[in-house]
């Protein structure tokens, strides 16, 4: 009887984490380059109170099925889904969306390298291309001279800058991972390499399966509001029915306790 209480409690805890994940997805529906998370569940260890399948029941006969009682569920992972988000036109010359597989390299404040899909770039006082938080964008970007009359970024990552001093050109590079779902989320639209993601592979946009760069666009979140709302209702109902299991178990225990009288 007590086992049903604990199993239902683990179910409620798992669904609470599920609800938190869905809420975070919905909260970031307008975050550029955001990738939705999906939660993955596992069942807990099983108890075998009497006999297990395959045990000898006498005379060389084996029990075809055994008795197993589960102990509930747990959250095994909250993995990122790196599907392509819709491109939104902004017209800003430094908004450069990625269409396909790849990340921009960003230098964090502590000198380490992070990765982002958010192509909403700006210029700092030194003409360096930076993220909205001021982190310098690596990926082959060079400083843009002050007073540049035109900045053109082709789909293959070729950047052409026209200024009073002449024409400057360089090419952007991208990074990708064997297992992008293994990246660690840092917040601020940044990801960090882990042992699970593998080491980054670098290349040029539009080559060897790397994404193309699209100037004047940003990549929207890949969160589908309708899908998330359905998941929200499902999580709510699962939470409610687990709480109902606790209530039912409590009522059964109450009935057992009253039998003494």
LOKEMI-278510 format. One record per residue (C-alpha): y, z, x; residue in one letter. Coordinates in steps of 0.2 Angstrom, whole numbers, plus 5000, padded with zeros to 4 digits. Example, Ala and Ser with C-alpha at 12.3 -4.5 7.8 and 13.67 -1.06 7.14 Angstrom:
<sites>
497850395062A/499550365068S/
</sites>
This chain:
<sites>
500050005000X/501250055014X/500849885023X/501649785008X/503249885010X/503349845029X/502849665026X/504149635013X/505449725024X/505149605038X/505349465026X/507049535020X/507549545038X/507049375043X/507949305027X/509449395032X/509449305049X/509149145040X/510649175029X/511749215044X/511249055052X/511648955036X/513349045035X/513748995053X/513348815050X/514448815034X/515848905044X/515848765057X/515748615045X/517448555052X/517148595070X/517148445081X/515548415090X/514648555082X/512748545080X/511948645066X/510548775069X/508948785060X/507948945059X/506048945063X/504849075056X/503149145062X/501949255054X/501549425063X/499849485069X/498449515057X/497449665053X/495549655051X/495149815041X/493249775038X/492449625046X/493049465054X/492449285051X/490949245061X/490149415062X/488249435059X/487849495042X/486049515046X/484549395048X/485549285059X/486749245045X/488649235049X/490049285038X/490949125033X/492649205030X/493349375035X/494649495028X/496349475036X/497949565030X/499549505037X/501049605043X/502449505038X/503549375046X/504849365060X/506149235066X/505449145081X/506949035085X/508648965080X/508648795088X/510048675088X/509848505080X/510748375090X/510848235078X/512348115078X/513848175068X/515048055059X/516447985069X/518148025062X/519647915067X/521148015074X/522147875084X/522447995098X/522147905115X/521348065122X/520148085108X/518548015115X/516948035104X/515148005110X/514047895100X/512347935106X/511448045119X/512548145131X/513748275135X/515448295144X/515448415159X/516748555158X/517248675172X/517348855165X/518548985171X/517249065182X/516948895191X/515248865182X/514948705173X/514648695154X/514348545143X/515148495127X/515148355113X/516848395108X/517948245114X/519648315108X/520448315125X/522248355130X/523348345146X/523948495156X/525548515166X/524648435181X/524048285171X/522248345171X/521148305156X/520648475148X/519848545133X/520748625119X/520448795128X/521248725144X/519548705153X/519648555165X/518548405160X/517448345174X/516348195170X/517348085182X/519048105174X/520548085185X/522348155182X/523348045171X/525148015179X/526648075170X/527447945159X/525847835158X/526247695146X/524447665141X/522747745142X/521247635137X/519447695137X/518147565135X/516447595127X/515647595144X/516747735150X/517947625160X/519647705159X/521247605163X/522947695165X/524547595166X/526047685173X/527647635182X/526747655198X/525447525194X/523747525186X/522347655189X/520547645184X/519047755185X/517447775175X/516747925165X/515047995168X/513948085156X/512548215157X/511048235146X/509548345146X/507648325143X/507748465130X/509548485123X/508848615110X/508548735125X/510448745130X/511248905128X/512748915116X/514248995123X/515548965109X/517048865110X/516048705108X/515148735125X/513348745130X/512548805146X/511048745156X/509448845155X/507748835162X/507148775145X/508448635144X/508048565161X/509248505174X/510548385169X/510348195172X/511948105174X/512447925171X/513747805164X/514047775146X/513147635138X/511847625151X/510047685152X/510147765134X/511747865137X/513047875123X/514547755122X/516247825122X/517347785107X/519247805110X/520347875096X/518847955087X/518148135086X/516348175082X/516248275066X/514948415064X/513248365058X/513148495045X/512648425028X/513548545015X/512348495001X/510848535012X/511548695018X/511948755000X/510148714995X/509448815010X/510648955005X/509948964988X/508148964995X/508549105007X/509349204993X/507849184982X/506649224996X/507649385000X/507649434981X/505749414980X/505449514995X/506549654988X/505549634972X/503949664982X/504649824989X/505149884972X/503349844965X/502549934979X/503650084976X/503150084958X/501350074962X/501550224974X/502450314961X/500950284949X/499750344961X/500750504964X/500850544946X/498950534944X/498850714952X/499650784937X/
</sites>
